[in-house]
Amino acid sequence: MPLTSIPIPLPLNPFPLPSHPALDFYTLYGQKFPKTPEQWKTTNWEDFYSKDYGPFPTITREMLSLNIVSDSEKGTHEIHAEFLTKLPSSKGVVELPQAFVYTLGEADEGKGTSGWQIRELRCYYDLRTWEGAGGK
């Protein structure tokens, strides 16, 4: 059977996390996310996210689930991550459920992190909820 799934227990702790190349990649990749509104507005590699989150003074995320699905025939890993993103608004904090699916494949020469590269990224969320919080 070419597909395997590894659920990652929450809350995340440095130890004992299972050893897995996709998890190693995600740990390093996540450290590169902007931390302040100014960083969100000026970080070129995240232009799409800058447009989404730049209007908010702070963004916090609570991780709800994390699952890794590996396909040994294709040589890919999918990281399925669900979050509750909290956006400040004039009405208080608006909670925006989000799901991300990162498809990782072998990195092209001179690219990627730890030998892996994002080949596809999908993000799912309710646009009306985001707009209601002040997203443009």
C-alpha positions in Angstrom: 0.0 0.0 0.0 1.7 3.2 -1.1 -0.1 5.7 1.3 0.7 6.0 4.9 -0.8 8.5 7.4 0.8 9.8 10.6 -1.3 11.9 13.0 0.8 14.3 15.0 -0.4 14.6 18.6 -1.2 18.1 19.9 -0.1 20.3 21.5 3.2 20.2 19.7 6.2 19.7 21.9 9.8 19.5 20.7 10.0 15.9 22.1 8.9 13.3 21.3 7.9 14.2 17.8 8.1 11.4 15.3 11.1 11.6 12.9 9.8 12.3 9.4 11.2 14.3 6.5 8.0 16.3 6.0 7.8 17.3 9.7 11.5 18.3 9.6 10.7 20.5 6.5 7.6 22.1 8.1 9.5 22.9 11.3 12.1 24.9 9.4 9.6 26.4 6.9 7.3 27.7 9.7 10.2 29.6 11.3 10.3 31.8 8.3 6.8 33.2 8.6 6.6 37.0 9.4 5.9 37.8 13.0 4.8 41.5 12.9 2.4 43.5 10.7 5.4 45.4 9.2 7.0 42.1 8.3 3.8 40.8 6.7 3.7 44.0 4.6 7.4 43.9 3.5 8.1 40.2 3.1 8.2 39.6 -0.7 8.1 35.8 -0.7 4.7 35.9 1.0 3.0 38.5 -1.2 -0.3 36.5 -1.2 -0.4 36.3 2.6 0.7 39.9 2.9 -2.5 41.0 1.1 -4.6 38.8 3.4 -3.1 39.6 6.8 -1.4 43.0 6.4 -4.5 44.9 7.6 -4.5 43.2 11.0 -2.3 44.4 13.8 -1.8 40.9 15.2 -2.6 37.4 14.0 -2.6 34.3 16.3 -3.2 30.7 15.3 -4.2 27.8 17.3 -3.3 24.5 15.7 -6.2 22.1 15.7 -4.8 19.1 13.9 -1.7 18.1 12.0 -1.5 15.0 9.8 1.2 13.8 7.3 0.2 11.6 4.4 3.0 10.0 2.5 2.9 8.4 -1.0 5.8 6.0 -1.5 5.0 5.5 -5.2 5.0 9.2 -6.0 7.7 10.1 -3.5 5.6 12.9 -2.0 4.3 13.9 1.4 1.2 16.0 2.1 1.0 18.0 5.3 -2.6 18.6 6.4 -2.8 21.3 9.0 -6.0 22.8 10.5 -5.9 26.1 12.4 -8.2 28.5 14.2 -6.8 31.9 13.1 -7.7 34.8 15.4 -8.1 38.2 13.7 -8.7 41.4 15.7 -11.6 43.5 14.5 -13.8 46.4 15.7 -16.2 43.7 16.9 -13.6 41.9 19.0 -11.6 38.8 17.9 -13.0 37.0 14.9 -12.1 33.3 14.7 -11.4 32.0 11.2 -11.1 28.3 10.7 -8.4 27.5 8.1 -7.1 24.3 6.5 -3.8 24.1 4.6 -2.6 21.2 2.5 1.1 21.3 1.5 2.3 18.8 -1.1 6.0 18.3 -0.8 8.2 16.7 -3.5 11.9 16.4 -4.0 13.6 19.8 -4.2 15.0 21.1 -7.5 18.8 21.6 -7.4 19.7 24.6 -5.3 16.1 25.1 -4.0 14.0 23.9 -1.1 14.6 23.0 2.5 16.1 19.8 3.8 15.8 18.3 0.2 12.1 19.1 -0.1 10.1 21.7 -1.9 6.5 22.7 -1.9 5.0 21.5 -5.1 1.4 22.6 -4.3 -0.2 24.6 -1.5 -4.0 24.8 -0.9 -5.6 26.9 1.7 -9.3 26.7 2.6 -11.2 29.3 4.7 -14.5 31.2 4.7 -13.9 34.4 2.8 -17.0 36.1 4.3 -15.7 35.6 7.8 -12.3 37.0 6.8 -14.0 40.0 5.2 -16.1 40.6 8.2 -13.0 40.9 10.4 -11.6 43.7 8.1 -9.8 41.8 5.4 -9.9 43.6 2.1 
